[in-house]
């Protein structure tokens, strides 16, 4: 029997386990390693979810112990199962694994995708923060409001709590978020759908999640996290690219897989990008995915109201400006447009927020909306209050005021996709004519 270790970040790793190893008589997952997300390595994968072949919980260790674990447990195969890392990073891990004596595996699309009984549209990205979620929401609303279809959105996993309770999650209202004690990252992805009356599914067991979603829907939308690959086989496959990050569509894994496989490549944020950067993506598409159609699009920013205050702190989507490596996001862009004085949040960071700045050296004045734990949420609030800002401008998809209960005015930046050459409505109409 083959001994297997899965390298993960509390998401794709569990899905790969369920798809390839849970009922595999020829392989046993000895342990997981975890990285990227604070605190997730302090748990185990419960035997209740692991299946009949496992009579005990499967331990999860910090990835820093990888080589040691390979040797101690006679690991034959290591599976890399997380997202939004450079190709160089992947190959460095492969070398470390090979040097320790094990094979290194990257799971392909066909092995990891479930088949749905309903038509499925996948929306993926080449990096975190490209505008994938705004694209997914627009597609969901068009399907429901323009084409009168019942839509269920399945979101990439973020099970950072009790995995047994999180096996299958359904979010239709704010009370569901509260009951599940969702982190800020989870709320950022779920709240915008809930605001628009669309139900979101997520969790650990995506076979069960998919079957539950199919009961409520005419059509499934896969909203992929970070730059990960779809867990459900799409009949229509979009990938969103970002011209503000030069060549990242071919330099980061597994975003490059999406770039190679998609039916449509959406070049977003063109209103903020250089023409040569847009052309670079087009040139890379001709090399890596010549059959894909290109949709050119702008990301249009709008504030809920113009601020009267001048001295502001800018709070950005956490994953986009941390492991997504963006120096700032839409809140900062809007504040600059308005000529506001932007406070350097780094100078006032406390606790876990200060640790975030120490880990991600490229960050300066933008404040990441970190909230993987109650402590991080408390530290985020304290950092804002300590800055003595007159107001907060935030570009997180969640209602930050509702969560943090701040005493100063808060202004929310929203961003919408605006296609320029090919309308999503037209693409969807043609797709629906084929599948219904």
Steps between C-alpha positions, in 0.01 A plus 500: 500500500623849409549750783378847399544850642280785373633857511210741542341810645165370633310475174615328183701253707184357656329485160795312349484258794130435438544457124817288486575340835196466726390167351832402343613153621848550354592825674474647848527867590728503803476873564439846358720806520355852513616851417372845383210525750582578867429222751368233264783256576379465859217265403452152351279362225225314689451127457124564467573658160794282401301185424514130587870463419597733787445411865661818638520869420764592242750745652578840345851640549671828411652487154836595651528135617453359147840334448501362853151350455597333172786320669323416828190354331664340196293713267495376140300779340443867584204677341514878461146630561480875554493807281636843408871429514771564244619227266842543659348432844337179375824370355691586816251288697531222241879503540471487879261204477713314244814557707325352803425187293134538393320555171334837444152514346285776349142381447355575155158642418329174404596321822381778729175609332155370595234455232174690547155400382435868430686735263800655672684829442844539659647841578867483590799736506873511435565661843312604809344845456446497122127566529375143485227545761354812336490300176329204669239729657424669170454163331272380782281810482476485120396136512234571761367840393550497123452129425273396789721213615534367854865537595707332770853620563759253629795676654855378542549361855600703802439253787704655779287385791335171604535284189219260596254789536634653179465186284212659306421870542212699353485879533175676414491776764718694742383277783667206323833687503462577870403143585805366316728758669638591158835673473541831317637311199189280488268796543675687219402222263153415631347835595482653148295201382274511806444874442368411156282210617724223363584190705862390537626151581842406638666268750713185497318224311438636150321190375230560763516877449445467126204265541335739747554796265353308207171463690453880501635596159459492125864590464812481719765771525842401630658806663863401541715624785839664451615373159393141555361256245129403496379215719197454271542427128388814312300517180612862471838603642610860572834621634561859612845649433655811653712735284620680814717195578731444205512140368343359817258300284791271406722534808264379778351163578234379448376821334697405191290180479184712484665726243579198281160332538239781495252567221510875571785711636369820660764773514369714786606842641594633157395849611793493746753313285768581245426404140819294475394294804168419336683397183729274703199299622370477142839375381519243780149383413606438138781277628329315786131499401455609136138379484380719788295809427616825663257727687637847573353658813529789744461478877283800580531634856224682685466633857169476680542877566776759478684548830517842668805395699853538361724274711409137435621147554452257208391144576547251217397141428740290710600216264545735203768712667666226707572180308348664190799738516313815399643807681152649537147462370187684397465704822842657448432561131177683584659701782774615264241598239330719761830657613463381859783471751567127546632390839782247506318220685822306550616757759198426722475122459457290814514129582421265214465789254856605582608140439330513160708802398814321618413198285400692186783747449349662188219658705520859622206733561212273390331306781406137422161395637636199684246310701571128523438512876327714761842627605582618147166679474567670834852598386361637174256721690770618742737585214232718339415674827866555589562677167271791600361500147207731432336233284544152355486424131467128449484279193422170664199317357351483851329773696793582728293742711258223591782277616735743677249758633741791453436844649623698195332534159556214256474521122473189291656462156323258269640383170303373203611327182431691179569305181612693192511268200296189586205523740463226759127509431567399140736218606246368749214514251695290251598258775144460630369440146737202479436340841123551543 
